[in-house]
Amino acid sequence: MIRIGIIEDNEYMRQGWQTILDFEQDMCVMATFDRCETALNSDELANIDVLLLDIELPGIDGTEGITQIKKIYPDLLVLMVTMYDENEKVFQALRNGATGYLLKKTSPSELIEAVRIAVGGGSPMSPKIARMVIDSFHIPSENRVELSEIEASILKHLSNGLSYKAIADTVYLSVDGVRYHIRHIYEKLEARNRSEAVAKGLNLNLIRP
């Protein structure tokens, strides 16, 4: 029996997936949640094999949620759910430990197949995301730079010309907190200023134009 959990804030979507999956003789939805915080405060994730995790959630979004979930349940198979396959957050979630992803418009048969693929050792994802994953390995190892999610977010805001104060308001940090992260970004990228950091971030595919 494949035991499944769902974290999705749309009640109708959540109930629809549960109905589809419960109809399969070898599948059972063990727990459903409307946000990551509720799931993390529950013990029910310990009893499932596959988790369907929405990316766009109130509070802790799926990209950050998977990081926290995988720390507690490292063997849990997590399939991200999103509206669009070109979403950079999907790629970030894969970096954070997701097994694959589903589009919200996926058909019932595709949903069932994706769960079976994940359990069978595969990673269901679109050609676009697969290409992004492959391209990330084309960067020479000596030039590869890893930014945290907050660092990547701040670098993206820098590329859009936001001031430190505007960035602080956007990412919910103090201005000093933003400066702290920017110093680390400059160190990692060996950049002397904003323009160099942005140029190197674009060149290394750490941010997208």
N, C-alpha and C positions, 0 to 999 in steps of 0.2 A: 504494500500500500504506500503510495506517494503522499506524504503529509505536506500540506501547503498552507502558507500564511499570506495574508494580503495587507499591505498598508497603502490606502488610497482614500483621499478625503472626499471624493465624490461618492455619495451613498449608492446611487443607481449603478455606477460602474462597479463598485465593490460587490454589490449584491448580484449583479449580472455575471461577473467572473465566478463568484462562488457557486451559482446555479450551474454554470457550464461545467466547471471542474468536478463538482460533487456528482454530476450525472455519470461520470466515468467510473467503471467498476473498480479500477485500481488507484483512484485518487480520492482524497478527502481534504476539504478545507478545515483546518483545525482552529484557526484564529484569524480574525479580521480587526483592523485598527484604522482610525481616521487620521493618525499622525504618528510620527516617529517617537515622540515623547511617551505616548501611551504604550507603544510596543516595548520600548526600553524599560519601562517601569513594570512590565509584566514578565512572568516566567514562561509564558506560552511559546515564545520563540525557541525554547530549548526542545520543544516537542515536534518541530517541523523539519522538513528536508529542503523545501524550496520556498523562497519568499518573493512575492511580486511586490516591488517597491516603486511607488510613484516618485518621480523626480521633483515635480513642482508641488511642494507641500507647504502648508502654513507652519511657522515655527522652524524647526530643523528640517531642511529640505533633504531630498533623497541622496544627493551627492555627499553631504556631510553625514547623513544618517547611516549610510552603508559603512562609513569608517568606524563609527561607534559600534554598530551591530557586529561587524566582523571582528572587532577586538574581543567581544564577549563570546561570539559564536563563529570561530574561524572556519569551521567546516560547512556552514550554512551556504547553500547555493542561492544567490540573489540575482533575480532578473529585474533590471530597471524598466520602468514604464514611462514613455514620453509621448508627446504629441508629434514631434518632428525628429527624424533620424539625423539631421545635420547639427543638432544641438550640441554645443561644446561640452555641456554638462554631462552628456552621455559618455563622452570620451573620458572625462575626469572621473566619472563613476567607475568605468572599467579600470582605470588606473588604481582606484581605491579598493578594488576587489570584486567588482560585479562579474558574474559569469556570462552575462549577455543582456539583451534588452528586447523589449517588445514595443510596438507602436500601439497607441490606444485604439486605433481603428482596426486592429488585427481581428480576423475572423475567429469564431469559436474553434474551428479546426486548427488554425494556426497557433492559437493560444495553447491548445492541448499538445500540439506537436512541439512547441518551444519548451514546454515543461519536460516532455519526454527526452528531447535533445539534451537539455541540461543534466538531467538525471543520468543519461547515458554517457556523459563525459564530454559533450559538445558545448558550443557557445553560440546560441542563436543571435545573429545580428545582421544588419543590412550591409550591402556592399560598400556603402559610403563610410560607415563606421569602421568596417574591416580595413578599408584603404587608409584611414587615419591612423589606425593601429600600426599597420605596416610602415607607413611613412615615418612614424616616430622612431622606428628602429634604423632608419637610414641615416640618422645623424651620427657622425663618428663619436665613439664613446668618450674620447678625450675632450670633445666639445659639448657633451651632453650636460645640461643643467636641470636640476629639479627644483621647482618652486612649490611651496605649499599653496593650498587653495587660496588663502588670504593674500599671499604674496602675488599670485597670478592675478587676482582680482584688482589689487592695488596697481599693479603694472598696467593692466588694461585701462584703468581710470587715468593713469598718467598719460597713456597714449592718446586719450580723448581730451587732454588738455586741462583736466580738473585741477583745481588748487588743492593744497593739503587739507584745508578746512572743508572743502566740498567732498573730498574723498573720505575724510573722517565722518562726516554726516551720513555718507552713503553706506559705509561698512560698519557703522556703529562703534567706532573707536575714537579715542582722544587724538588730537593733533600730534601729541608726543608719541602715541602708539603707532600712528601712521609713519612718522619719521623713523621710528625704530625698525619697522618692516622695510622701509625704503632703503635704509642703510644696508640691511641684509641682502636686499635685491641687488644693490650696486656691487656688493662684495661678490655675490655669486656670479654676476654677469661681468665682473671686472669692468664696470662702467664708471665714468667720472661724473656723469650728469644725466638728466632726464632723457635727452635726445639719444644718447648712447645706449641707455638701458632699453628704451623703446625699440631702437633699431635692432639691437641684439635679440630682444624678445621676439620680434617678428621673424628674424632670420632663423631662430631656433624653434619656431612654431610654438613658443610658449604662450603667445597671444595671437589672435587673428585680427586682421585689419577690418 
